[in-house]
Amino acid sequence: MIEGRVWKYGDNINTDIISPPAYMELSIEAASKYAMSPIDESFAEKFKKGDILVAENNFGSGSSRETAPLTLKYLGVDIIVAKSFARIFYRNAINLGILAIECAETDKISDLDELEMQYLDGIIINRTKGETYACSKMPAHIMKIIEIGGLVPFLETLEK
C-alpha cells in the first residue's frame, strides 16, 4: 500500500514534456530540475518522495529514451497512475522500479487529493473525496522487479 498527495496532469504527457530534449546532455540529476517544466515549471521543486503522479490518457508517448522515467525516478516518483500509458514508457518505468498503474477513473482525481493505493488488490481510495476506484492489479512477477528497484537489480539477484 502507498499513501500520498497527488500532482495531476492531463492527456498526452509525452517524453519531451517529462524530460525536455534541451536538457538531454545534462546529467540525470541536473536534467531532473526541468522535468515536466513545459507544463509545470515548479514540478521538480514541489514533487516530494511519496507523492503520486496522476495523469489521463497516453502518458509517456513519444521517444523511447529512458531519460523521461529516469528524471522522474531521480525526483522520487515511485508511482504513476494514468488511464493509459505508452507501451515503451510503461516498460521503461517498470524496468526502473516505478509502479505504473492504469485506472480508468483518473478524471475523478484532482491535484492535491490524498490517495491510498492498494495496488495489489486493484483499488485506489481517494481519502479527500471519499471515493474508491478500480485500477490494474500488479502481477507478482512485476512486483518482484519493482520491490528490488528495477530490472537490473532483479537480474543481478538471479546471478547469485
Contact map, one row per residue, 1 for C-alpha under 8 A:
1110000000000000000000000000000000000000000000000000000000000000000000000000000000000000000000000000000000000000000111110000000000000000000000000000000000000000
1111000000000000000000000000000000000000000000000100000000000000000000000000000000000000000000000000000000000000000111000000000000000000000000000000000000000000
1111100000000000000000000000000000000000000000000110000000000000000000000000000000000000000000000000000000000000011110000000000000000000000000000000000000000000
0111110000000000000000000000000000000000000000000111000000000000000000000000000000000000000000000000000000000000011100000000000000000000000000000000000000000000
0011111000000000000000000000000000000000000000000111000000000000000000000000000000000000000000000000000000000001111000000000000000000000000000000000000000000000
0001111100000000000000000000000000000000000000000011110000000000000000000000000000000000000000000000000000000111111000000000000000000000000000000000000000000000
0000111110000000000000000000000000000000000000100011110000000000000000000000000000000000000000000000000000000111000000000000000000000000000000000000000000000000
0000011111000000000000000000000000000000000000000000111000000000000000000000000000000000000000000000000000001111000000000000000000000000000000000000000000000000
0000001111101000000000000000000000000000000000000000111100000000000000000000000000000000000000000000000000000000000000000000000000000000000000000000000000000000
0000000111111000000000000000000000000000000000000000001110000000000000000000000000000000000000000000000000000000000000000000000000000000000000000000000000000000
0000000011111000000000000000000000000000000000000000001111100000000000000000000000000000000000000000000000000000000000000000000000000000000000000000000000000000
0000000001111100000000000000000000000000000000000000000111111000000000000000000000000000000000000000000000000000000000000000000000000000000000000000000000000000
0000000011111110110000000000000000000000000000000000001001111000000000000000000000000000000000000000000000000000000000000000000000000000000000000000000000000000
0000000000011111110000000000000000000000000000000000000001111110000000000000000000000000000000000000000000000000000000000000000000000000000000000000000000000000
0000000000001111111100000000000000000000000000000000000000011110100100000000000000000000000000000000000000000000000000000000000000000000000000000000000000000000
0000000000000111111110000000000000000000000000000000000000000110000100000000000000000000000000000000000000000000000000000000000000000000000000000000000000000000
0000000000001111111100000000000000111110000000000000000000000000000000000000000000000000000000000000000000000000000000000000000000000000000000000000000000000000
0000000000001111111100000000000000111000000000000000000000010000000110110000000000000000000000000000000000000000000000000000000000000000000000000000000000000000
0000000000000011111110110000001101110000000000000000000000000000001100100000000000000000000000000000000000000000000000000000000000000000000000000000000000000000
0000000000000011111111110000000001111100000000000000000000000000000000000000000000000000000000000000000000000000000000000000000000000000000000000000000000000000
0000000000000001001111110000000000000000000000000000000000000000000000000000000000000000000000000000000000000000000000000000000000000000000000000000000000000000
0000000000000000000111111000000000000000000000000000000000000000000000000000000000000000000000000000000000000000000000000000000000000000000000000000000000000000
0000000000000000001111111100001001000000000000000000000000000000000000000000000000000000000000000000000000000000000000000000000000000000000000000000000000000000
0000000000000000001111111110001000000000000000000000000000000000001000000000000000000000000000000000000000000000000000000000000000000000000000000000000000000000
0000000000000000000001111110000000000000000000000000000000000000000000000000000000000000000000000000000000000000000000000000000000000000000000000000000000000000
0000000000000000000000111111111000000000000000000000000000000000000000000000000000000000000000000000000000000000000000000000000000000000000000000000000000000000
0000000000000000000000011111111000000000000000000000000000000000000000000000000000000000000000000000000000000000000000000000000000000000000000000000000000000000
0000000000000000000000000111111100000000000000000000000000000000001001100100000000000000000000000000000000000000000000000000000000000000000000000000000000000000
0000000000000000000000000111111110000000000000000000000000000000000000100100000000000000000000000000000000000000000000000000000000000000000000000000000000000000
0000000000000000000000000111111111000000000000000000000000000000000000000000000000000000000000000000000000000000000000000000000000000000000000000000000000000000
0000000000000000001000110111111111100000000000000000000000000000000000100000000000000000000000000000000000000000000000000000000000000000000000000000000000000000
0000000000000000001000000001111111100000000100000000000000000000000000110110000000000000000000000000000000000000000000000000000000000000000000000000000000000000
0000000000000000000000000000111111100000000110000000000000000000000000000000000000000000000000000000000000000000000000000000000000000000000000000000000000000000
0000000000000000001100100000011111111000100100000000000000000000000000000000000000000000000000000000000000000000000000000000000000000000000000000000000000000000
0000000000000000111100000000001111111000001100000000000000000000000100110000000000000000000000000000000000000000000000000000000000000000000000000000000000000000
0000000000000000111100000000000001111111101100000000000000000000000000000000000000000000000000000000000000000000000000000000000000000000000000000000000000000000
0000000000000000110100000000000001111111111000000000000000000000000000000000000000000000000000000000000000000000000000000000000000000000000000000000000000000000
0000000000000000100100000000000000011111100000000000000000000000000000000000000000000000000000000000000000000000000000000000000000000000000000000000000000000000
0000000000000000100000000000000000011111100000000000000000000000000000000000000000000000000000000000000000000000000000000000000000000000000000000000000000000000
0000000000000000000000000000000000011111111000000000000000000000000000000000000000000000000000000000000000000000000000000000000000000000000000000000000000000000
0000000000000000000000000000000001011111111100000000000000000000000000000000000000000000000000000000000000000000000000000000000000000000000000000000000000000000
0000000000000000000000000000000000001001111111000000000000000000000000000000000000000000000000000000000000000000000000000000000000000000000000000000000000000000
0000000000000000000000000000000000111001111111100000000000000000000000000000000000000000000000000000000000000000000000000000000000000000000000000000000000000000
0000000000000000000000000000000111110000111111100000000000000000000000000010000000000000000000000000000000000000000000000000000000000000000000000000000000000000
0000000000000000000000000000000010000000011111110000000000000000000000000000000000000000000000000000000000000000000000000000000000000000000000000000000000000000
0000000000000000000000000000000000000000011111110000000000000000000000000000000000000000000000000000000000000000000000000000000000000000000000000000000000000000
0000001000000000000000000000000000000000001111111010000000000000000000000011000000000000000000000000000000000000000000000000000000000000000000000000000000000000
0000000000000000000000000000000000000000000011111110000000000000000000000011100000000000000000000000000000000000000000000000000000000000000000000000000000000000
0000000000000000000000000000000000000000000000111110000000000000000000000011110000000000000000000000000000000000000000000000000000000000000000000000000000000000
0111100000000000000000000000000000000000000000011111000000000000000000000001110000000000000000000000000000000000000000000000000000000000000000000000000000000000
0011111000000000000000000000000000000000000000111111100000000000000000000000100000000000000000000000000000000000000000000000000000000000000000000000000000000000
0001111000000000000000000000000000000000000000000111110000000000000000000000111110000000000000000000000000000000000000000000000000000000000000000000000000000000
0000011110000000000000000000000000000000000000000011111000000000000000000000101110000000000000000000000000000000000000000000000000000000000000000000000000000000
0000011110000000000000000000000000000000000000000001111100000000000000000000000111000000000000000000000001001000000000000000000000000000000000000000000000000000
0000000111101000000000000000000000000000000000000000111110100000000000000000000111100000000000000000000001000000000000000000000000000000000000000000000000000000
0000000011110000000000000000000000000000000000000000011111100000000000000000000001110000000000000000000001100000000000000000000000000000000000000000000000000000
0000000001110000000000000000000000000000000000000000001111100000000000000000000001111000000000000000000000000000000000000000000000000000000000000000000000000000
0000000000111100000000000000000000000000000000000000000111111000000000000000000001111100000000000000000000000000000000000000000000000000000000000000000000000000
0000000000111100000000000000000000000000000000000000001111111000000000000000000001011100100000000000000000000000000000000000000000000000000000000000000000000000
0000000000011110010000000000000000000000000000000000000001111100000100000000000000001100110000000000000000000000000000000000000000000000000000000000000000000000
0000000000011110000000000000000000000000000000000000000001111110000000000000000000001100100000000000000000000000000000000000000000000000000000000000000000000000
0000000000000111000000000000000000000000000000000000000000011111000000000000000000000100000000000000000000000000000000000000000000000000000000000000000000000000
0000000000000111000000000000000000000000000000000000000000001111100000000000000000000000000000000000000000000000000000000000000000000000000000000000000000000000
0000000000000000000000000000000000000000000000000000000000000111110000000000000000000001100000000000000000000000000000000000000000000000000000000000000000000000
0000000000000010000000000000000000000000000000000000000000000011111100000000000000000000000000000000000000000000000000000000000000000000000000000000000000000000
0000000000000000000000000000000000000000000000000000000000000001111111000000000000000000100100000000000000000000000000000000000000000000000000000000000000000000
0000000000000000001000010001000000000000000000000000000000000000111111100000000000000000000000000000000000000000000000000000000000000000000000000000000000000000
0000000000000011011000000000000000100000000000000000000000010000111111110000000000000000000000000000000000000000000000000000000000000000000000000000000000000000
0000000000000000010000000000000000000000000000000000000000000000011111111000000000000000100110010000000000000000000000000000000000000000000000000000000000000000
0000000000000000000000000001000000000000000000000000000000000000011111111100000000000000000000010000000000000000000000000000000000000000000000000000000000000000
0000000000000000011000000001101100100000000000000000000000000000001111111110000000000000000000000000000000000000000000000000000000000000000000000000000000000000
0000000000000000010000000000000100100000000000000000000000000000000111111111100000000000000000000000000000000000000000000000000000000000000000000000000000000000
0000000000000000000000000000000000000000000000000000000000000000000011111111110000000000000000010100000000000000000000000000000000000000000000000000000000000000
0000000000000000000000000001100100000000000000000000000000000000000001111111100000000000000000000000000000000000000000000000000000000000000000000000000000000000
0000000000000000000000000000000100000000000100111000000000000000000000111111100000000000000000000000000000000000000000000000000000000000000000000000000000000000
0000000000000000000000000000000000000000000000111100000000000000000000011111110000000000000000000000000000000000000000000000000000000000000000000000000000000000
0000000000000000000000000000000000000000000000011111100000000000000000011111111100000000000000000100000000000000000000000000000000000000000000000000000000000000
0000000000000000000000000000000000000000000000001101000000000000000000001001111100000000000000001110000000000000000000000000000000000000000000000000000000000000
0000000000000000000000000000000000000000000000000001100000000000000000000000111110000000000000000111100000000000000000000000000000000000000000000000000000000000
0000000000000000000000000000000000000000000000000001111000000000000000000000111111000000000000000111100000000000000000000000000000000000000000000000000000000000
0000000000000000000000000000000000000000000000000001111000000000000000000000001111100000000000000001111001000000000000000000000000000000000000000000000000000000
0000000000000000000000000000000000000000000000000000011111100000000000000000000111111000000000000001111101000000000000000000000000000000000000000000000000000000
0000000000000000000000000000000000000000000000000000001111000000000000000000000011111000000000000000011111000000000000000000000000000000000000000000000000000000
0000000000000000000000000000000000000000000000000000000111100000000000000000000001111100000000000000011100000000000000000000000000000000000000000000000000000000
0000000000000000000000000000000000000000000000000000000011111000000000000000000001111110110000000000010000000000000000000000000000000000000000000000000000000000
0000000000000000000000000000000000000000000000000000000001111100000000000000000000011111110000000000000000000000000000000000000000000000000000000000000000000000
0000000000000000000000000000000000000000000000000000000000000000000000000000000000001111111000000000000000000000000000000000000000000000000000000000000000000000
0000000000000000000000000000000000000000000000000000000000000001000000000000000000000111111100000000000000000000000000000000000000000000000000000000000000000000
0000000000000000000000000000000000000000000000000000000000111001010010000000000000001111111110000000000000000000000000000000000000000000000000000000000000000000
0000000000000000000000000000000000000000000000000000000000010000000000000000000000001111111111000001000000000000000000000000000000000000000000000000000000000000
0000000000000000000000000000000000000000000000000000000000000000000000000000000000000011111111100000000000000000000000000000000000000000000000000000000000000000
0000000000000000000000000000000000000000000000000000000000000000010010000000000000000001111111110000000000000000000000000000000000000000000000000000000000000000
0000000000000000000000000000000000000000000000000000000000000000000010000000000000000000111111111111000000000000000000000000000000000000000000000000000000000000
0000000000000000000000000000000000000000000000000000000000000000000000000000000000000000011111111111000000000000000000000000000000000000000001001100011000000000
0000000000000000000000000000000000000000000000000000000000000000000000000000000000000000001111111100000000000000000000000000000000000000000000001100011100000000
0000000000000000000000000000000000000000000000000000000000000000000011001000000000000000000111111100000000000000000000000000000000000000000000000100111000000000
0000000000000000000000000000000000000000000000000000000000000000000000000000010000000000000011111110000000000000000000000000000000000000000000001111111000000000
0000000000000000000000000000000000000000000000000000000000000000000000001000111100000000000011111111000000000000000000000000000000000000000000000100010000000000
0000000000000000000000000000000000000000000000000000000000000000000000000000011100000000000011001111100000000000000000000000000000000000000000000100000000000000
0000000000000000000000000000000000000000000000000000000000000000000000000000001111000000010011000111110000000000000000000000000000000000000000000000000000000000
0000000000000000000000000000000000000000000000000000000000000000000000000000001111000000000000000011111000000000000000100000000000000011110000000000000000000000
0000000000000000000000000000000000000000000000000000000000000000000000000000000011111000000000000001111100000000000000000000000000000011000000000000000000000000
0000000000000000000000000000000000000000000000000000000000000000000000000000000011110000000000000000111111000000000000000000000000001111000000000000000000000000
0000000000000000000000000000000000000000000000000000000000000000000000000000000001110000000000000000011111100000000000000000000000000110000000000000000000000000
0000000000000000000000000000000000000000000000000000000000000000000000000000000000100000000000000000001111111000000000000000000000001100000000000000000000000000
0000000000000000000000000000000000000000000000000000011100000000000000000000000011100000000000000000001111111000000000000000000000000000000000000000000000000000
0000000000000000000000000000000000000000000000000000000100000000000000000000000000000000000000000000000111111100000000000000000000000000000000000000000000000000
0000000000000000000000000000000000000000000000000000000000000000000000000000000000000000000000000000000011111100000000000000000000000000000000000000000000000000
0000000100000000000000000000000000000000000000000000010000000000000000000000000000000000000000000000000011111110100000000000010000000000000000000000000000000000
0000011100000000000000000000000000000000000000000000000000000000000000000000000000000000000000000000000000111111100000000000000000000000000000000000000000000000
0000011100000000000000000000000000000000000000000000000000000000000000000000000000000000000000000000000000001111100000000000000000000000000000000000000000000000
0000111100000000000000000000000000000000000000000000000000000000000000000000000000000000000000000000000000000111110000000000000000000000000000000000000000000000
0000110000000000000000000000000000000000000000000000000000000000000000000000000000000000000000000000000000001111111000000000011110000000000000000000000000000000
0011110000000000000000000000000000000000000000000000000000000000000000000000000000000000000000000000000000000001111100000000011100000000000000000000000000000000
0011110000000000000000000000000000000000000000000000000000000000000000000000000000000000000000000000000000000000111110000001111100000000000000000000000000000000
1111000000000000000000000000000000000000000000000000000000000000000000000000000000000000000000000000000000000000011111000001111000000000000000000000000000000000
1110000000000000000000000000000000000000000000000000000000000000000000000000000000000000000000000000000000000000001111100011100000000000000000000000000000000000
1100000000000000000000000000000000000000000000000000000000000000000000000000000000000000000000000000000000000000000111111111100000000000000000000000000000000000
1000000000000000000000000000000000000000000000000000000000000000000000000000000000000000000000000000100000000000000011111111000000000011110000000000000000000000
1000000000000000000000000000000000000000000000000000000000000000000000000000000000000000000000000000000000000000000001111110000000000000111000000000000000000000
0000000000000000000000000000000000000000000000000000000000000000000000000000000000000000000000000000000000000000000001111110000000000000100000000000000000000000
0000000000000000000000000000000000000000000000000000000000000000000000000000000000000000000000000000000000000000000001111111000000000111110000000000000000000000
0000000000000000000000000000000000000000000000000000000000000000000000000000000000000000000000000000000000000000000011111111100000011110000000000000000000000000
0000000000000000000000000000000000000000000000000000000000000000000000000000000000000000000000000000000000000000001111100111110000011110000000000000000000000000
0000000000000000000000000000000000000000000000000000000000000000000000000000000000000000000000000000000000000000001111000011111001111000000000000000000000000000
0000000000000000000000000000000000000000000000000000000000000000000000000000000000000000000000000000000000001000111100000001111111111000000000000000000000000000
0000000000000000000000000000000000000000000000000000000000000000000000000000000000000000000000000000000000000000111100000000111111100000000000000000000000000000
0000000000000000000000000000000000000000000000000000000000000000000000000000000000000000000000000000000000000000111000000000011111000000000000000000000000000000
0000000000000000000000000000000000000000000000000000000000000000000000000000000000000000000000000000000000000000100000000000011111100000000000000000000000000000
0000000000000000000000000000000000000000000000000000000000000000000000000000000000000000000000000000000000000000000000000000111111110000000000000000000000000000
0000000000000000000000000000000000000000000000000000000000000000000000000000000000000000000000000000000000000000000000000000111011111000000000000000000000000000
0000000000000000000000000000000000000000000000000000000000000000000000000000000000000000000000000000000000000000000000000011110001111100000000000000000000000000
0000000000000000000000000000000000000000000000000000000000000000000000000000000000000000000000000000001010000000000000000011110000111110000000000000000000000000
0000000000000000000000000000000000000000000000000000000000000000000000000000000000000000000000000000001110000000000000000111000000011111000000000000000000000000
0000000000000000000000000000000000000000000000000000000000000000000000000000000000000000000000000000111100000000000000100111000000001111100000000000000000000000
0000000000000000000000000000000000000000000000000000000000000000000000000000000000000000000000000000111000000000000000100100000000000111110000000000000000000000
0000000000000000000000000000000000000000000000000000000000000000000000000000000000000000000000000000100000000000000000111100000000000011111000000000000000000000
0000000000000000000000000000000000000000000000000000000000000000000000000000000000000000000000000000100000000000000000110100000000000001111101100000000000000000
0000000000000000000000000000000000000000000000000000000000000000000000000000000000000000000000000000000000000000000000010000000000000000111111100000000000000000
0000000000000000000000000000000000000000000000000000000000000000000000000000000000000000000000000000000000000000000000000000000000000000011111110000000000000000
0000000000000000000000000000000000000000000000000000000000000000000000000000000000000000000000000000000000000000000000000000000000000000001111111000000000000000
0000000000000000000000000000000000000000000000000000000000000000000000000000000000000000000001000000000000000000000000000000000000000000011111111100000000000000
0000000000000000000000000000000000000000000000000000000000000000000000000000000000000000000000000000000000000000000000000000000000000000011111111110000000000000
0000000000000000000000000000000000000000000000000000000000000000000000000000000000000000000000000000000000000000000000000000000000000000000111111111000001000000
0000000000000000000000000000000000000000000000000000000000000000000000000000000000000000000001101000000000000000000000000000000000000000000011111111111011000000
0000000000000000000000000000000000000000000000000000000000000000000000000000000000000000000001111110000000000000000000000000000000000000000001111111111000000000
0000000000000000000000000000000000000000000000000000000000000000000000000000000000000000000000001000000000000000000000000000000000000000000000111111110000000000
0000000000000000000000000000000000000000000000000000000000000000000000000000000000000000000000001000000000000000000000000000000000000000000000011111110011000000
0000000000000000000000000000000000000000000000000000000000000000000000000000000000000000000000011000000000000000000000000000000000000000000000001111111011000000
0000000000000000000000000000000000000000000000000000000000000000000000000000000000000000000001111100000000000000000000000000000000000000000000001111111111000000
0000000000000000000000000000000000000000000000000000000000000000000000000000000000000000000001111000000000000000000000000000000000000000000000001100111111100000
0000000000000000000000000000000000000000000000000000000000000000000000000000000000000000000000100000000000000000000000000000000000000000000000000000011111110000
0000000000000000000000000000000000000000000000000000000000000000000000000000000000000000000000000000000000000000000000000000000000000000000000001001111111111000
0000000000000000000000000000000000000000000000000000000000000000000000000000000000000000000000000000000000000000000000000000000000000000000000011001111111111100
0000000000000000000000000000000000000000000000000000000000000000000000000000000000000000000000000000000000000000000000000000000000000000000000000000001111111110
0000000000000000000000000000000000000000000000000000000000000000000000000000000000000000000000000000000000000000000000000000000000000000000000000000000111111111
0000000000000000000000000000000000000000000000000000000000000000000000000000000000000000000000000000000000000000000000000000000000000000000000000000000011111111
0000000000000000000000000000000000000000000000000000000000000000000000000000000000000000000000000000000000000000000000000000000000000000000000000000000001111111
0000000000000000000000000000000000000000000000000000000000000000000000000000000000000000000000000000000000000000000000000000000000000000000000000000000000111111
0000000000000000000000000000000000000000000000000000000000000000000000000000000000000000000000000000000000000000000000000000000000000000000000000000000000011111
